[in-house]
Amino acid sequence: MSKAHRGKGIRGTPNRGRGVCPVCKKDNVKVLYEQEIDGAKAKICKVCKATLKNKKT
């Protein structure tokens, strides 16, 4: 079966969901995960999301 619709949700976002992660400051990574940082909502990369999740426990 084809995978024609894979990634369809991020195609409509600016720059296809890529930008600068506010946590690790990496450039041109996918910033798709919304997280609350210092009381404000920000979109962060997958690696930072996992790091923050593992630090909570």
MMTF fields as JSON, N, C-alpha, C and O atoms, coordinates in Angstrom:
{
  "mmtfVersion": "1.0.0",
  "mmtfProducer": "UNKNOWN",
  "numBonds": 227,
  "numAtoms": 228,
  "numGroups": 57,
  "numChains": 1,
  "numModels": 1,
  "chainsPerModel": [1],
  "groupsPerChain": [57],
  "chainIdList": ["A"],
  "bondAtomList": [4, 2, 8, 6, 12, 10, 16, 14, 20, 18, 24, 22, 28, 26, 32, 30, 36, 34, 40, 38, 44, 42, 48, 46, 52, 50, 56, 54, 60, 58, 64, 62, 68, 66, 72, 70, 76, 74, 80, 78, 84, 82, 88, 86, 92, 90, 96, 94, 100, 98, 104, 102, 108, 106, 112, 110, 116, 114, 120, 118, 124, 122, 128, 126, 132, 130, 136, 134, 140, 138, 144, 142, 148, 146, 152, 150, 156, 154, 160, 158, 164, 162, 168, 166, 172, 170, 176, 174, 180, 178, 184, 182, 188, 186, 192, 190, 196, 194, 200, 198, 204, 202, 208, 206, 212, 210, 216, 214, 220, 218, 224, 222],
  "bondOrderList": [1, 1, 1, 1, 1, 1, 1, 1, 1, 1, 1, 1, 1, 1, 1, 1, 1, 1, 1, 1, 1, 1, 1, 1, 1, 1, 1, 1, 1, 1, 1, 1, 1, 1, 1, 1, 1, 1, 1, 1, 1, 1, 1, 1, 1, 1, 1, 1, 1, 1, 1, 1, 1, 1, 1, 1],
  "groupList": [{"groupName": "MET", "atomNameList": ["N", "CA", "C", "O"], "elementList": ["N", "C", "C", "O"], "formalChargeList": [0, 0, 0, 0], "bondAtomList": [1, 0, 2, 1, 3, 2], "bondOrderList": [1, 1, 2], "singleLetterCode": "M", "chemCompType": "L-PEPTIDE LINKING"}, {"groupName": "SER", "atomNameList": ["N", "CA", "C", "O"], "elementList": ["N", "C", "C", "O"], "formalChargeList": [0, 0, 0, 0], "bondAtomList": [1, 0, 2, 1, 3, 2], "bondOrderList": [1, 1, 2], "singleLetterCode": "S", "chemCompType": "L-PEPTIDE LINKING"}, {"groupName": "LYS", "atomNameList": ["N", "CA", "C", "O"], "elementList": ["N", "C", "C", "O"], "formalChargeList": [0, 0, 0, 0], "bondAtomList": [1, 0, 2, 1, 3, 2], "bondOrderList": [1, 1, 2], "singleLetterCode": "K", "chemCompType": "L-PEPTIDE LINKING"}, {"groupName": "ALA", "atomNameList": ["N", "CA", "C", "O"], "elementList": ["N", "C", "C", "O"], "formalChargeList": [0, 0, 0, 0], "bondAtomList": [1, 0, 2, 1, 3, 2], "bondOrderList": [1, 1, 2], "singleLetterCode": "A", "chemCompType": "L-PEPTIDE LINKING"}, {"groupName": "HIS", "atomNameList": ["N", "CA", "C", "O"], "elementList": ["N", "C", "C", "O"], "formalChargeList": [0, 0, 0, 0], "bondAtomList": [1, 0, 2, 1, 3, 2], "bondOrderList": [1, 1, 2], "singleLetterCode": "H", "chemCompType": "L-PEPTIDE LINKING"}, {"groupName": "ARG", "atomNameList": ["N", "CA", "C", "O"], "elementList": ["N", "C", "C", "O"], "formalChargeList": [0, 0, 0, 0], "bondAtomList": [1, 0, 2, 1, 3, 2], "bondOrderList": [1, 1, 2], "singleLetterCode": "R", "chemCompType": "L-PEPTIDE LINKING"}, {"groupName": "GLY", "atomNameList": ["N", "CA", "C", "O"], "elementList": ["N", "C", "C", "O"], "formalChargeList": [0, 0, 0, 0], "bondAtomList": [1, 0, 2, 1, 3, 2], "bondOrderList": [1, 1, 2], "singleLetterCode": "G", "chemCompType": "PEPTIDE LINKING"}, {"groupName": "ILE", "atomNameList": ["N", "CA", "C", "O"], "elementList": ["N", "C", "C", "O"], "formalChargeList": [0, 0, 0, 0], "bondAtomList": [1, 0, 2, 1, 3, 2], "bondOrderList": [1, 1, 2], "singleLetterCode": "I", "chemCompType": "L-PEPTIDE LINKING"}, {"groupName": "THR", "atomNameList": ["N", "CA", "C", "O"], "elementList": ["N", "C", "C", "O"], "formalChargeList": [0, 0, 0, 0], "bondAtomList": [1, 0, 2, 1, 3, 2], "bondOrderList": [1, 1, 2], "singleLetterCode": "T", "chemCompType": "L-PEPTIDE LINKING"}, {"groupName": "PRO", "atomNameList": ["N", "CA", "C", "O"], "elementList": ["N", "C", "C", "O"], "formalChargeList": [0, 0, 0, 0], "bondAtomList": [1, 0, 2, 1, 3, 2], "bondOrderList": [1, 1, 2], "singleLetterCode": "P", "chemCompType": "L-PEPTIDE LINKING"}, {"groupName": "ASN", "atomNameList": ["N", "CA", "C", "O"], "elementList": ["N", "C", "C", "O"], "formalChargeList": [0, 0, 0, 0], "bondAtomList": [1, 0, 2, 1, 3, 2], "bondOrderList": [1, 1, 2], "singleLetterCode": "N", "chemCompType": "L-PEPTIDE LINKING"}, {"groupName": "VAL", "atomNameList": ["N", "CA", "C", "O"], "elementList": ["N", "C", "C", "O"], "formalChargeList": [0, 0, 0, 0], "bondAtomList": [1, 0, 2, 1, 3, 2], "bondOrderList": [1, 1, 2], "singleLetterCode": "V", "chemCompType": "L-PEPTIDE LINKING"}, {"groupName": "CYS", "atomNameList": ["N", "CA", "C", "O"], "elementList": ["N", "C", "C", "O"], "formalChargeList": [0, 0, 0, 0], "bondAtomList": [1, 0, 2, 1, 3, 2], "bondOrderList": [1, 1, 2], "singleLetterCode": "C", "chemCompType": "L-PEPTIDE LINKING"}, {"groupName": "ASP", "atomNameList": ["N", "CA", "C", "O"], "elementList": ["N", "C", "C", "O"], "formalChargeList": [0, 0, 0, 0], "bondAtomList": [1, 0, 2, 1, 3, 2], "bondOrderList": [1, 1, 2], "singleLetterCode": "D", "chemCompType": "L-PEPTIDE LINKING"}, {"groupName": "LEU", "atomNameList": ["N", "CA", "C", "O"], "elementList": ["N", "C", "C", "O"], "formalChargeList": [0, 0, 0, 0], "bondAtomList": [1, 0, 2, 1, 3, 2], "bondOrderList": [1, 1, 2], "singleLetterCode": "L", "chemCompType": "L-PEPTIDE LINKING"}, {"groupName": "TYR", "atomNameList": ["N", "CA", "C", "O"], "elementList": ["N", "C", "C", "O"], "formalChargeList": [0, 0, 0, 0], "bondAtomList": [1, 0, 2, 1, 3, 2], "bondOrderList": [1, 1, 2], "singleLetterCode": "Y", "chemCompType": "L-PEPTIDE LINKING"}, {"groupName": "GLU", "atomNameList": ["N", "CA", "C", "O"], "elementList": ["N", "C", "C", "O"], "formalChargeList": [0, 0, 0, 0], "bondAtomList": [1, 0, 2, 1, 3, 2], "bondOrderList": [1, 1, 2], "singleLetterCode": "E", "chemCompType": "L-PEPTIDE LINKING"}, {"groupName": "GLN", "atomNameList": ["N", "CA", "C", "O"], "elementList": ["N", "C", "C", "O"], "formalChargeList": [0, 0, 0, 0], "bondAtomList": [1, 0, 2, 1, 3, 2], "bondOrderList": [1, 1, 2], "singleLetterCode": "Q", "chemCompType": "L-PEPTIDE LINKING"}],
  "groupTypeList": [0, 1, 2, 3, 4, 5, 6, 2, 6, 7, 5, 6, 8, 9, 10, 5, 6, 5, 6, 11, 12, 9, 11, 12, 2, 2, 13, 10, 11, 2, 11, 14, 15, 16, 17, 16, 7, 13, 6, 3, 2, 3, 2, 7, 12, 2, 11, 12, 2, 3, 8, 14, 2, 10, 2, 2, 8],
  "groupIdList": [1, 2, 3, 4, 5, 6, 7, 8, 9, 10, 11, 12, 13, 14, 15, 16, 17, 18, 19, 20, 21, 22, 23, 24, 25, 26, 27, 28, 29, 30, 31, 32, 33, 34, 35, 36, 37, 38, 39, 40, 41, 42, 43, 44, 45, 46, 47, 48, 49, 50, 51, 52, 53, 54, 55, 56, 57],
  "secStructList": [7, 7, 7, 6, 6, 6, 6, 2, 2, 2, 2, 6, 1, 4, 4, 4, 4, 3, 3, 7, 7, 6, 6, 6, 7, 7, 1, 1, 3, 3, 7, 7, 3, 3, 3, 3, 3, 6, 6, 3, 3, 3, 3, 3, 7, 2, 2, 2, 2, 2, 2, 2, 2, 2, 2, 2, 7],
  "xCoordList": [0.834, 0.0, 0.878, 1.96, 0.398, 1.204, 1.123, 0.212, 2.09, 2.17, 2.007, 2.787, 1.003, 0.826, 0.512, 0.808, -0.069, -0.501, 0.46, 0.154, 1.595, 2.559, 3.156, 3.655, 3.102, 3.636, 2.698, 3.111, 1.448, 0.504, 0.226, -0.008, 0.25, -0.072, 0.927, 0.558, 2.19, 3.185, 3.442, 4.195, 2.842, 3.073, 2.479, 2.972, 1.435, 0.79, 1.427, 1.098, 2.327, 2.972, 4.065, 4.584, 4.428, 5.49, 6.809, 7.208, 7.469, 8.76, 8.69, 9.678, 7.52, 7.262, 7.614, 8.103, 7.354, 7.556, 8.985, 9.288, 9.864, 11.267, 11.568, 10.979, 12.501, 12.895, 13.985, 14.713, 14.101, 15.108, 14.438, 13.431, 15.0, 14.474, 14.901, 16.087, 13.961, 14.326, 15.113, 15.722, 15.113, 15.813, 17.269, 18.173, 17.504, 18.871, 19.498, 20.68, 18.729, 19.199, 19.673, 20.426, 19.257, 19.599, 18.767, 17.6, 19.394, 18.751, 18.264, 18.898, 17.141, 16.575, 16.186, 16.364, 15.659, 15.116, 13.6, 13.069, 12.91, 11.456, 11.05, 11.379, 10.347, 9.853, 8.343, 7.579, 7.928, 6.528, 5.844, 4.615, 6.608, 6.046, 5.849, 6.804, 4.593, 4.276, 4.535, 4.043, 5.305, 5.701, 5.657, 5.914, 5.334, 5.334, 6.719, 7.199, 7.358, 8.698, 8.653, 8.321, 8.988, 8.975, 7.628, 7.567, 6.56, 5.211, 4.659, 3.52, 5.44, 4.976, 5.019, 5.92, 4.04, 4.018, 4.998, 5.039, 5.785, 6.755, 6.787, 6.499, 7.134, 7.286, 8.754, 9.624, 9.026, 10.398, 10.609, 9.652, 11.872, 12.203, 11.962, 11.72, 12.034, 11.754, 12.764, 12.392, 14.027, 15.08, 14.886, 15.013, 14.582, 14.371, 13.113, 13.077, 12.085, 10.858, 11.137, 10.66, 11.915, 12.257, 13.143, 12.991, 14.062, 14.951, 14.169, 14.395, 13.248, 12.431, 11.534, 11.319, 11.009, 10.14, 10.913, 10.4, 12.127, 12.94, 13.454, 13.704, 13.617, 14.08, 12.998, 13.298, 11.725, 10.625, 10.524, 10.143, 10.859, 10.719, 11.993, 12.035],
  "yCoordList": [-1.181, 0.0, 1.243, 1.254, 2.285, 3.497, 4.311, 4.152, 5.17, 6.034, 7.488, 8.347, 7.766, 9.087, 10.172, 11.341, 9.827, 10.841, 10.994, 11.714, 10.342, 10.433, 11.846, 12.337, 12.5, 13.844, 14.927, 16.08, 14.591, 15.565, 16.692, 17.828, 16.395, 17.402, 18.531, 19.638, 18.283, 19.351, 20.075, 21.049, 19.63, 20.295, 21.691, 22.554, 21.926, 23.237, 24.227, 25.412, 23.776, 24.676, 25.474, 25.037, 26.634, 27.428, 26.657, 26.061, 26.671, 26.015, 24.515, 23.91, 23.929, 22.501, 22.038, 20.927, 22.91, 22.549, 22.684, 22.298, 23.221, 23.34, 24.747, 25.731, 24.81, 26.093, 25.905, 24.914, 26.86, 26.815, 26.377, 26.951, 25.365, 24.897, 25.886, 26.197, 26.391, 27.376, 26.782, 27.529, 25.464, 24.839, 24.559, 25.0, 23.829, 23.424, 24.336, 24.192, 25.274, 26.251, 25.625, 26.26, 24.403, 23.789, 24.44, 24.777, 24.61, 25.274, 24.242, 23.204, 24.531, 23.708, 22.301, 21.34, 22.173, 20.908, 21.036, 22.146, 19.912, 19.946, 20.323, 19.619, 21.421, 21.873, 21.661, 22.541, 20.494, 20.086, 19.878, 19.82, 19.765, 19.361, 20.574, 21.28, 20.812, 21.957, 21.607, 20.596, 22.445, 22.2, 23.52, 24.573, 23.476, 24.683, 24.874, 24.03, 25.994, 26.308, 27.681, 28.672, 27.737, 28.989, 29.691, 30.918, 28.925, 29.483, 29.868, 30.324, 29.694, 30.041, 28.8, 27.971, 28.68, 27.545, 27.797, 28.885, 26.776, 26.877, 25.552, 24.504, 25.599, 24.379, 23.993, 24.803, 22.73, 22.26, 21.02, 20.447, 20.6, 19.439, 18.142, 18.164, 17.039, 15.722, 15.341, 14.759, 15.665, 15.301, 16.046, 15.453, 17.329, 18.124, 17.688, 17.711, 17.293, 16.811, 15.563, 15.43, 14.639, 13.405, 13.689, 13.059, 14.629, 14.991, 15.586, 15.227, 16.499, 17.105, 16.088, 16.156, 15.145, 14.109, 13.207, 12.843, 12.847, 11.955, 12.653, 11.988, 13.963, 14.7, 14.863, 15.023, 14.823, 15.002, 13.848, 14.049, 12.654, 11.486, 11.156, 10.201],
  "zCoordList": [0.0, 0.0, 0.0, 0.586, -0.663, -0.761, 0.527, 1.34, 0.674, 1.854, 1.429, 1.84, 0.611, 0.005, 1.027, 0.78, 2.149, 3.101, 4.278, 5.229, 4.232, 5.328, 5.362, 4.349, 6.539, 6.681, 6.196, 6.067, 5.924, 5.382, 6.368, 5.956, 7.653, 8.652, 8.762, 9.154, 8.427, 8.56, 7.253, 7.232, 6.174, 4.888, 4.854, 4.127, 5.623, 5.629, 6.584, 6.544, 7.439, 8.392, 7.699, 6.671, 8.237, 7.618, 7.586, 8.586, 6.463, 6.26, 6.561, 6.977, 6.347, 6.571, 7.99, 8.193, 8.959, 10.353, 10.841, 11.97, 10.02, 10.411, 10.92, 10.474, 11.867, 12.424, 13.451, 13.419, 14.368, 15.421, 16.715, 17.129, 17.343, 18.633, 19.714, 19.819, 20.524, 21.55, 22.718, 23.483, 22.871, 23.993, 23.643, 24.353, 22.553, 22.191, 21.15, 20.841, 20.602, 19.612, 18.306, 17.567, 18.003, 16.723, 15.633, 15.833, 14.475, 13.357, 12.343, 12.151, 11.701, 10.631, 11.082, 10.333, 12.297, 12.774, 12.827, 12.853, 12.844, 12.932, 14.355, 15.31, 14.486, 15.793, 15.797, 15.398, 16.249, 16.139, 17.479, 17.539, 18.55, 19.83, 20.724, 21.048, 21.125, 21.956, 23.416, 23.917, 24.089, 25.472, 26.222, 25.639, 27.508, 28.315, 28.92, 29.678, 28.576, 29.063, 29.714, 29.065, 31.002, 31.775, 31.704, 31.621, 31.737, 31.745, 30.389, 30.296, 29.339, 28.005, 27.121, 27.244, 26.23, 25.306, 24.172, 23.597, 23.86, 22.77, 22.035, 22.614, 20.766, 19.979, 19.991, 19.67, 20.371, 20.508, 19.662, 19.14, 19.524, 18.705, 19.492, 20.699, 18.788, 19.347, 20.43, 21.448, 20.215, 21.17, 22.48, 23.551, 22.414, 23.626, 24.367, 25.597, 23.625, 24.259, 25.073, 26.2, 24.5, 25.208, 26.412, 27.458, 26.272, 27.371, 28.529, 29.685, 28.223, 29.274, 29.953, 31.163, 29.182, 29.734, 30.687, 31.745, 30.328, 31.165, 32.421, 33.426, 32.389, 33.556, 34.602, 35.785, 34.178, 35.126, 36.116, 37.269, 35.679, 36.559, 37.277, 38.053]
}
